[in-house]
Amino acid sequence: MLLAEKLANWTHKLKYTDLTKDAIHECKRRFIDSLGTALGAYHAAPPTIARQTVFAVPAKRDSAVVVGTKHRTTPDLAAFANGAHIRYLDYNDTYLSLEPAHPSDNIAATLAVGQSAGRSGKDVILATVIAYEIQCRLCDAASLRAHGWDHVTYGAFSATLGASKLWGLTPAQMVHAQGLAGVCNIATRQTRTGQISMWKACAFSNACRNAVFAANLARQGFTGPHEIFEGPKGVFKQLTKTAFDVKLGSKAGGYMINKTYIKFWPAEYHAQSSIDAALQIRKQFMADGYTWKDIDRMDMESFEAAVSIIGSEPEKWRPTSRETADHSMGYMTVAALVDGDVTRETFSPKKFTDKKYLNILDRTRIVEADDLNKGYPDGIPNRLKVKMKDGKVYNKMVKYPRGHAGNPMSDDEVEYKFRTLADGVIAPKVQDKLLKQMWAMDKSGNIKDLWQFPVITKRGKGGH
């Protein structure tokens, strides 16, 4: 059996009653978290440009909502626009394995197709759990990053199968959909290399857009390239350089969505534990009467993925964009030591060009450590050594930062994160309504209006 056939058969057969209570509950938490990150990014340039772009394409039938507006468009364009919102702050969830991923990016596709197809909340939860499962299992199977390709390449398959489930495709149609999505959505790792651009926020949302488009073609009978994984020019030969199989979830064994992580800080996930360690060290040196001005130098030990992705390139030591700053482990850790937190404001140009951060960054070193490599990807172990000017030294190692599957956030913390990001964008009463809707998704007969609401304009009135 071809891998695409295995994925299609599993997707087609899986029913809502096959899901665990934990998976259903976690899915609701991810919708809350993803809407929060979308709202926090609402007025930033990339999401705004995405909205303006899709406003030119209205749709009345089989349409999906553009988050925070009354505008409805085609499901593929809604997936693109909403995905840009979810992803921009680099604050949505994460999964780390041979290949890293942000699996909640798939929600842009499952929500859009669920609305277009008039599906229930249960249907969308099922499709979302499926998309999480497939993307994470592919990430477990083989690295794309090692060969210069980007993780969103796997996302084209996961989002396609989530969309296919909602449109009711047959297993044969799902195989064709994977061929259509996989053959033309191969993304290079240049997206996340050097000085990082706005495209980082849209690379997966573009994969979602194309995944929805592929599933829509396949459901109408359009055929796709055969043997997308095993073929002589397929994924195994061209991208991963190795063939693989995947194990898929079940009610007895559980589902991958419960093994993914919600971000506690708006930073690239490999730095979550270094931020956590820095904040604990800061609390210690403040209690001893020191301030950040007393710091002489900082030595950081980490694992290969963190060092290569967010700790090695020269651009990460002098970021010139928000996207580069939130992928600079050194800068983010220094900011935690100086400010006592890492927030959206941490990534403003005023902050990441300030000499008080850069001076400490110049006295910071990041190196790879063998013992920390062994602790990844089970955890994300980062070890910090902060030396003060009088010789006092503080050490801290964190393996499971808050929000990791080994140290998960509570429901109250997820709601608090949502409200913090939503404040000033939507009214408190709207926040209450949305939270109630998402906690009760499994009771909704049709989610066509989910995420359709007015935002607050600068004048304090409802807009869009």
Secondary structure by P-SEA (a helix, b strand, c coil): ccaaaaaaaaaaacccccccaaaaaaaaaaaaaaaaaaaaaccccaaaaaaaaaccccccccccccccccccccaaaaaaaaaaaaccccccccccccbbbccccaaaaaaaaaaaacccaaaaaaaaaaaaaaaaaaaaccccccccccaaaaaaaaaaaaaaaaacccaaaaaaaaaaacccccccccccccccccccccaaaaaaaaaaaaaaaaaacccccccccccccccccccccccbbbbbbccccccccccbbbbcccccccaaaaaaaaaaaaaaaaaaccccccccbbbbbbcaaaaacccccccccccccaaaaaacaaaaaaaaaaccccccccccccccccaaaaaaaaabbbbbbaaaaaaccccbbbbbbbbcccbbbbbbbbccccccccccccaaaaaaaaaaaacccccaaaaaaaaaaaaacccccccccccbbbbbcccccccc
